[in-house]
């Protein structure tokens, strides 16, 4: 698993801390970090 994490870090870089206001209900946690979406009407974009 550590090798996989190293490959992800090398390919995509380090994760950055989420700053500012965000809607925690639109946050999705995955292997390479937490992504926070933006909702516009019925569409959520990440």
Helices and strands as residue ranges (DSSP letters): H 2-12, G 24-26, E 27-30, E 33-36, E 38-40, E 43-45
